Amino acid sequence: MKKIVGVRFRTAGKVYYFDPIDFEIKKGDHVIVETARGVEYGTVVGEPREVNDKEIQQPLKPVLRIASERDDEQEKKNKEKEKEAFTICLEKIKKHNLEMKLIDAEYTFDNNKVLFYFTADGRIDFRELVKDLASVFKTRIELRQIGVRDETKIRGGIGICGRPLCCHTHQSDFIPVSIKMAKEQNLSLNPTKISGVCGRLMCCLKYEEDTYEELNRKLPGVGDYVTTSDGLKGEVVGVNVLRQLVRVVVEEGDEKEIHEYKAEELRFKRRHKKEKQLSKEEMKELEVLEKQDKSQGLDN
């Protein structure tokens, strides 16, 4: 068994694990660790715990120290320098007439490197830009092209639900999302209504997928024929998944009426589920959404 502690380097970023050694570390502490990018300042996201050696990705690097007041001040200064670096980089991009959109600037804690994140429609030859930036900052420069989901994760915003974006507040990794999830939840398949701020399918479609799949298994589909508890037969014209209610057109004498039943009051063999009718334009947009590759996400 090995003791580990999880550390995060940016809001809602990935969690990386380190050896706490003999430090008395608790959740919320700031620590200084060494990463592939250099020395970094991170936040502990959980209490130290023990795991099997097989579960650890070797080599497990140690925590260098718990952050001191001096380290906290250094981190604050770095944040201020990042704002200045962002402005300077914008000017240099304009000077070199490059078709790229600068998203963020980030210093490593030891100031050994400055990273600039940007988006662009295609490949960008930024070699001259890097040289120009290096002459200004006198340190290593790295330009990293990211996707639209990463851009949204960094910048944040408000979703259609009226709340701050999940990817910016608590979601560490991007999760695979599909049109099937929207269908399962009986949502509108209009691409504009199931796409997030980034233009990709909303990540939150994944959250209730398992619940809807389980509930839908207990329900007939629209268009199925059912037998009610009082012996009547009819066709399903609507379902309420969360309340487990089914609307059925039944024949009573010479008349047809719509009645609502609880799912457990019906006997049925589910045969099909009618798909929502979409326009050609909506179908094309959905095909594009489904073909888009899932963003890999930021290292931190």
Secondary structure, 3 states (H helix, E strand, C coil): CEEEEEEECCCCCCEEEEECCCCCCCCCCEEEEEECCEEEEEEECCCCEEECHHHCCCCCCEEEEECCHHHHHHHHHHHHHHHHHHHHHHHHHHHCCCCCEEEEEEECCCCCEEEEEEECCCCCCCHHHHHHHHHHHCCEEEEEECCHHHHHHHHCCECCCCCECHHHHCCCCCCCCCHHHHHHCCCCCCHHHHECCCCCECHHHHCCHHHHHHHHCCCCCCCCEEEECCCCEEEEEEEECCCCEEEEEEEECCEEEEEEEEHHHEEECCCCCCCCCCCHHHHHHHHHHHHCCCCCCCCC
